[in-house]
């Protein structure tokens, strides 16, 4: 089987969405960003805490339809914390998708866990519920304390789909599958702030959702991320 080149992936994405070249980094600062930054410096709260951090946590959570928002240093750290909160630890497995950014897997590896790659949908470029269902039918085993991989003997401690380029995966189907198998769902919504699926904001379907504010995201703070949960 021939390997797919980077150029072929690019052509696939352009063909699916009917677009030409789109710059990866094009932040637009058209509001009060300069004044807000000066006010932040003048307040001496330039890291971790402060009035603006608290306000952003509240506003992002409200926008995403979640009860709580917690700012973190970046999206990768947010995913790592989220996975730990749902019980992922050393030698566990986390189901994720075969097409994603490396940070999705780094967050898993930082906990000493193992990423398990499942195929994506051509339509969404995100985790395929059909492939997830087939994988669990072939390898999954329900036990009293959760779901295990029959082949490796490891616990499948979480499922972490990613909304590729902000396009929502079929998250309702994935959530239902995870519920049936007793697998906590953590949404990598790093690229999908402002994206809705059937009237509901991405990041709100699982136990925890994570957004990123890196320089190439929908809204940027130069870095940082946000965990949202109920």
C-alpha positions as CSV (number, residue, x, y, z in Angstrom):
1,X,0.0,0.0,0.0
2,X,1.5,3.4,-1.0
3,X,2.0,6.0,1.6
4,X,-0.1,9.2,1.2
5,X,2.1,12.2,0.7
6,X,1.5,15.6,2.4
7,X,0.6,17.1,-1.0
8,X,-2.0,14.5,-1.5
9,X,-3.6,15.3,1.9
10,X,-3.6,18.9,1.0
11,X,-5.3,18.2,-2.3
12,X,-7.9,16.0,-0.5
13,X,-8.8,18.8,1.9
14,X,-9.0,21.4,-0.8
15,X,-11.2,19.1,-2.9
16,X,-13.6,18.4,0.1
17,X,-14.1,22.0,1.0
18,X,-13.7,23.6,-2.4
19,X,-11.1,26.1,-1.3
20,X,-7.7,27.4,-2.5
21,X,-4.7,28.2,-0.4
22,X,-5.6,29.4,3.1
23,X,-2.8,30.9,5.2
24,X,-2.3,29.1,8.5
25,X,-1.5,32.2,10.5
26,X,-3.6,35.3,9.9
27,X,-4.6,36.8,13.3
28,X,-6.8,39.9,13.0
29,X,-6.5,42.5,15.8
30,X,-9.3,44.9,14.9
31,X,-10.7,45.8,18.4
32,X,-9.3,47.0,21.7
33,X,-6.5,44.4,21.9
34,X,-3.7,47.0,22.2
35,X,-5.5,48.9,25.0
36,X,-6.4,45.7,26.8
37,X,-2.8,44.5,26.7
38,X,-1.5,47.9,28.1
39,X,-4.1,47.7,30.9
40,X,-3.0,44.2,31.7
41,X,0.7,45.3,31.9
42,X,-0.3,48.3,34.1
43,X,-2.2,46.0,36.4
44,X,0.9,43.8,37.1
45,X,-1.3,40.7,36.4
46,X,0.6,39.4,33.4
47,X,0.5,35.7,34.1
48,X,-1.8,33.0,35.4
49,X,-4.4,35.1,37.2
50,X,-6.1,38.4,37.0
51,X,-9.4,40.1,36.3
52,X,-9.2,39.5,32.5
53,X,-8.5,35.8,33.0
54,X,-11.5,35.3,35.3
55,X,-13.7,37.2,32.8
56,X,-12.5,35.1,29.9
57,X,-13.1,31.9,31.8
58,X,-16.7,33.0,32.5
59,X,-17.4,34.2,28.9
60,X,-15.9,31.2,27.1
61,X,-17.8,28.8,29.4
62,X,-21.0,30.7,28.8
63,X,-20.4,30.9,25.0
64,X,-19.8,27.1,24.9
65,X,-22.8,26.2,27.0
66,X,-20.7,24.9,29.9
67,X,-21.0,25.6,33.6
68,X,-17.3,26.1,34.2
69,X,-14.2,27.3,32.3
70,X,-10.6,27.0,33.5
71,X,-7.8,28.7,31.7
72,X,-4.6,26.8,31.1
73,X,-1.1,27.5,29.7
74,X,-2.0,25.9,26.3
75,X,-4.4,23.4,24.6
76,X,-2.0,20.5,25.0
77,X,-1.8,21.1,28.8
78,X,-5.6,21.4,28.8
79,X,-6.0,18.0,27.2
80,X,-3.4,16.4,29.6
81,X,-5.3,17.8,32.6
82,X,-8.7,16.7,31.1
83,X,-7.5,13.2,30.5
84,X,-6.1,12.9,34.0
85,X,-9.4,14.1,35.4
86,X,-11.3,11.3,33.7
87,X,-8.9,8.7,35.0
88,X,-6.3,8.2,32.3
89,X,-3.0,7.0,33.8
90,X,0.1,5.0,33.0
91,X,-0.4,2.1,30.6
92,X,-4.0,3.0,29.9
93,X,-5.1,3.4,26.3
94,X,-6.9,6.5,24.8
95,X,-8.7,6.1,21.5
96,X,-8.0,9.0,19.2
97,X,-8.1,9.6,15.4
98,X,-5.5,8.9,12.8
99,X,-5.6,12.4,11.3
100,X,-4.8,15.0,14.0
101,X,-2.1,17.4,15.3
102,X,0.7,15.9,17.4
103,X,-0.5,17.7,20.5
104,X,-3.5,15.4,20.7
105,X,-1.1,12.4,21.2
106,X,1.5,14.3,23.2
107,X,-1.2,14.9,25.9
108,X,-1.8,11.2,26.0
109,X,1.9,10.3,26.1
110,X,2.7,12.8,28.9
111,X,0.5,10.6,31.1
112,X,2.3,7.4,30.2
113,X,-0.7,6.2,28.3
114,X,-0.9,4.8,24.8
115,X,-2.8,6.4,21.9
116,X,-4.9,4.0,19.8
117,X,-5.6,5.4,16.3
118,X,-9.0,4.9,14.7
119,X,-9.8,6.0,11.2
120,X,-11.5,9.3,10.2
121,X,-14.6,10.2,8.1
122,X,-13.8,11.6,4.6
123,X,-16.7,14.1,5.1
124,X,-15.6,15.5,8.5
125,X,-11.9,14.5,8.6
126,X,-12.6,13.7,12.3
127,X,-13.0,10.4,14.2
128,X,-15.4,8.1,12.4
129,X,-18.2,6.6,14.6
130,X,-18.4,3.7,12.2
131,X,-14.7,2.9,12.6
132,X,-14.9,3.4,16.4
133,X,-17.9,1.0,16.6
134,X,-16.0,-1.6,14.5
135,X,-12.8,-1.2,16.6
136,X,-14.7,-1.7,19.9
137,X,-16.7,-4.7,18.5
138,X,-13.4,-6.3,17.5
139,X,-11.3,-5.5,20.5
140,X,-13.4,-4.0,23.3
141,X,-14.5,-5.8,26.4
142,X,-16.8,-4.4,29.1
143,X,-15.9,-5.0,32.7
144,X,-17.2,-3.7,36.0
145,X,-14.6,-1.0,36.1
146,X,-14.8,0.1,32.5
147,X,-13.7,-1.0,29.0
148,X,-10.6,-3.0,28.2
149,X,-8.7,-3.9,25.0
150,X,-8.9,-7.7,24.7
151,X,-5.8,-7.7,22.5
152,X,-3.5,-5.7,24.9
153,X,-5.2,-6.2,28.2
154,X,-5.0,-2.5,28.8
155,X,-7.9,-0.3,30.0
156,X,-9.4,2.0,27.4
157,X,-9.6,5.0,29.7
158,X,-10.9,7.6,27.3
159,X,-11.9,8.5,23.8
160,X,-10.5,11.8,22.4
161,X,-11.9,12.9,19.0
162,X,-10.7,16.1,17.5
163,X,-12.8,18.5,15.4
164,X,-10.5,18.9,12.5
165,X,-10.1,22.4,11.1
166,X,-13.1,23.4,13.3
167,X,-15.5,21.0,11.4
168,X,-17.5,19.0,14.0
169,X,-17.2,15.3,14.0
170,X,-20.4,13.2,14.3
171,X,-20.0,13.8,18.0
172,X,-23.5,12.7,19.0
173,X,-22.9,9.2,17.7
174,X,-19.4,9.1,19.2
175,X,-20.8,10.2,22.6
176,X,-23.5,7.4,22.4
177,X,-20.9,4.8,21.6
178,X,-18.7,5.9,24.5
179,X,-21.7,5.8,26.9
180,X,-22.5,2.3,25.8
181,X,-19.0,1.1,26.4
182,X,-18.3,3.0,29.6
183,X,-15.6,5.1,28.0
184,X,-15.2,8.8,29.2
185,X,-15.3,11.2,26.3
186,X,-12.8,14.1,26.1
187,X,-13.3,16.5,23.2
188,X,-10.3,18.1,21.5
189,X,-12.0,21.2,20.4
190,X,-8.8,23.2,20.0
191,X,-9.8,24.3,16.5
192,X,-13.6,24.5,16.9
193,X,-14.4,27.5,19.1
194,X,-17.6,28.8,17.5
195,X,-18.5,25.5,15.8
196,X,-21.9,24.0,16.6
197,X,-23.3,20.5,16.0
198,X,-27.1,20.2,15.8
199,X,-27.4,23.5,17.8
200,X,-25.0,22.6,20.5
201,X,-21.4,23.9,20.8
202,X,-18.5,21.6,20.3
203,X,-16.7,20.8,23.5
204,X,-19.9,20.3,25.5
205,X,-20.8,16.7,24.4
206,X,-18.2,14.9,26.6
207,X,-17.1,14.9,30.2
208,X,-14.6,17.7,29.3
209,X,-13.8,19.9,26.3
210,X,-10.6,21.8,25.5
211,X,-10.1,24.9,23.4
212,X,-6.8,26.4,22.2
213,X,-5.9,30.1,21.8
214,X,-2.6,29.6,20.0
215,X,-1.7,32.1,17.2
216,X,-3.4,30.1,14.5
217,X,-6.7,29.5,16.3
218,X,-10.1,31.2,15.9
219,X,-9.4,33.5,18.8
220,X,-5.8,33.9,19.9
221,X,-4.2,35.2,23.1
222,X,-0.8,34.4,21.7
223,X,-1.0,31.1,23.6
224,X,-3.1,29.5,26.2
225,X,-6.1,27.2,26.3
226,X,-9.4,26.6,28.1
227,X,-11.0,23.6,29.8
228,X,-14.8,23.6,29.9
229,X,-17.0,21.2,31.8
230,X,-20.2,20.9,33.8
